[in-house]
Amino acid sequence: MSVHDEIKERLTVAFAPEVLEIQDDSEKHRGHGGWREGGETHFNVTIRAPALASLGRVERHRAVHRALGDLTTRIHALALDIG
């Protein structure tokens, strides 16, 4: 399973989001630290979920990182837009 698909699956199971957009921006970082051939190293994720709405900014980010678990070791950069 691709990293993109794993992100989608884990966040969907954890939060049942109303909005979930996952953008692989790896190609924009070609030649930079953490980039690998084949991509899937740099992601931008936008997520909107009632389960996250009551949490503060830092706690929302922590919750997403917990949901992604060990997958974060395969991702070099993860930008989150959590509302």
MARMAR-459417 format. One record per atom (N, C-alpha, C): residue in one letter; x, y, z. Coordinates in steps of 0.2 Angstrom, whole numbers, plus 5000, padded with zeros to 4 digits. Example, Ala and Ser with C-alpha at 12.3 -4.5 7.8 and 13.67 -1.06 7.14 Angstrom:
2
A506649725039A506249785039A506649845039S506449895035S506849955036S506450005039
***
This chain:
83
M500449945000M500050005000M500450065000S500350114996S500650174996S500650215002V501150265003V501150305009V500450345009H500350375003H499750415003H499150375005D499050315003D498450275004D498450255012E499050245015E499050235022E498850295026I499050355024I498850415027I498150415027K497850405021K497150415020K496750365025E496950305025E496650255029E496650265036R497250285038R497350295046R496950355048L496950405044L496550465047L495850455046T495650415041T494950405040T494650365046V495050315048V494850265053V494850305060A495350345061A495450385067A494950435068F494750475063F494350535064F493750545060A493550495055A493050505051A492950575048P493450605045P493450675043P492950685038E492650755038E492250775033E492650805027V493250825028V493650845023V494350805024L494650775019L495350755019L495650755013E496150805012E496450815006E497250795008I497550755003I498250735004I498650744998Q499050794998Q499450814993Q500250784994D500450744989D501150724989D501550784985D501950814989D502350874986D503050854986S503250784986S503950764986S504350784980E504050794974E504350814968E504650884969K504250924972K504550994973K505150994977H505350944981H505950934985H506450894982R506450874976R506950834973R507650864974G508050824976G508750844978G508850874985H508350884988H508350914995H508450855000G508550875006G508650825012G507950785012G508050715013G507450675014G507050655008W507250685002W506950664996W507150594994R506750554991R506950484989R506650474982E506950434978E506650424971E506050384972G505550404968G504850374969G504450424973G504650474976G504250514980G503950484987E503450514989E503050494995E503450505001T503850565001T504250585007T503950655010H503650695006H503450765008H502650765007F502250775012F501550785011F501250845014N500750865011N500250915014N499650885015V499350895021V498750865023V498250915026T497650915023T497150955026T496550915028I496350925034I495850875038I495450925042R494750905041R494250935045R493850885048A493750875054A493450825057A493150845064P492550825065P492250845072P492650815078A492950765077A493350735082A493950775084L494150815080L494750865081L494450935083A493850955082A493651015083A493751045090S493651005095S493651035102S494351035105L494851015101L495551015103L495951075102G496351095106G496851145104G497251135098R497651185096R498051175090R498551115091V498951125096V499451075097V499151005098E498650995102E498350935103E498050905096R497750945092R497550915085R498150885082H498750925082H499350895078H499550835082R499550835088R499750775092R499350715090A498650725090A498150675088A498250645081V498450685076V498550665069V499250625069H499750645073H500350605073H500250545076R499850535082R499750475085R499350425080A498850455076A498450415072A498950385066L499450425064L499850405059L500450355061G500550355068G500950305071G501650305068D501850235067D502550225064D502550245056L502050265053L502050295047L502450355046T502550395052T502850455052T503650445051T503850385052T504550365051T504750365043R504250355039R504350345032R504250415028I503950465032I503850525029I504350575032H504650615027H505150665029H504850725031A504350755028A504050815030A503250805029L502950835034L502150825035L501950895037A501550935032A501250995034A500550985035L500251005041L499550995042L499151055043D498651055040D498051105040D497451075043I497451085050I496851055054I496351105056G495751095054G495251145056G494751115060
***
